Amino acid sequence: MPASGLPFDDIRNLIANMPGPDMAAANTVRARDKELTKPAGSLGRLEEIAEWLAAWQGKAPPRVDRPLVCVFAGNHGVVAQGVSAFPQSVTRQMLENFAAGGAAINQICAAYDLGFKVFDLALDLPTGDFTEGDALDERACVATMAFGMEALAGGADLLALGEMGIGNTTSAAAIFAALYGGGAAQWCGRGTGVDEDGLRRKIAAVEAGLKLHASHLNDPLEVLRRFGGREMAAICGAILAARLQRIPVILDGYVVTAAAAILHALDSSALDHCIAGHLSAEGAHAQALVKLGKQPLLALDMRLGEGTGAALAAGLVKAAAGVHSGMATFAQAQVSQKGE
């Protein structure tokens, strides 16, 4: 899209200047991997993860000393259409549960020694109902993206992204339908567990939004502001900030992937520093991951959100880094190599 002098231009400029991978670091990891005390390729995707970490951290061997899970929470005006089985007040109640350490994500972070931050994105001010107008104006959308970029201000060497927001799977479905077509029914799942009537209302809401905003769907950033929530805008910002700071990213499920899809639609290389933590059971997540060219690390039939799938995957990423840096080489261990 051409420059317009509007706030979205700042985002387009950041995307245009994203750094690429450090292939020297990746090659160093690949060379060391051949010397480690194991058959070549025997650790499968753990070997690929070590290379990916090195390429995007810009160092070999890669290390994961400060992993961070960031969960962004926002409320959605489209909830007024009866698309959720839970009231909007649950978003804040769950944030209080996070703060008290009582949620699933708290336990996973404790198990894998992951840092954890939660961000309240104006929960008392839901976005606009996208069946009646725009969810966000351009300035508010960019400001929220900038807020997401600041989430990394304390530093990290691995970022796992999550979200919380009643109604946000409806927004995610609308984003996927706007970007990829296929109709509302293809992308709408049961979210928080809506019944048949609730699912019909959800599909109808997405269809109404697609019709209302049909003339603006050629620009991914317009898709974001018209359908997305504040948590999705913040996630986009966090992904961009991580790229600029050379921090590898783990994507969580359906809603996080919808946010990431906005960046991918703007630049097909925008998510090269990201991996998919898991395959969600929500909606058409598998189809979305195919569109992004991402193979999930885990498939556990989860659909909770909260960053739970990404946090579990962070344990695997930590293990991949530890295995690569900690294993002995054949020479160090005095183990004979193949053919010796």
Secondary structure, 3 states (H helix, E strand, C coil): CCCCCCCHHHHHHHHHCCCCCCHHHHHHHHHHHCCECCCCCCCCHHHHHHHHHHHHHCCCCCCCCCEEEEEEECCCHHHHHCCCCCCCHHHHHHHHHHHHCCCHHHHHHHHHCCEEEEEECCCCCCCCCCCCCCCCCHHHHHHHHHHHHHCCCCCCCEEEEEEECCCHHHHHHHHHHHHHCCCHHHHCCCCCCCCHHHHHHHHHHHHHHHHHCHHHCCCHHHHHHHHCCHHHHHHHHHHHHHHHCCCCEEECCHHHHHHHHHHHHHCCCCCCCEEECECCCCCCHHHHHHHHCCCCCECCCCCCCCCHHHHHHHHHHHHHHHHHHHCCEHHHHCCCCCCC
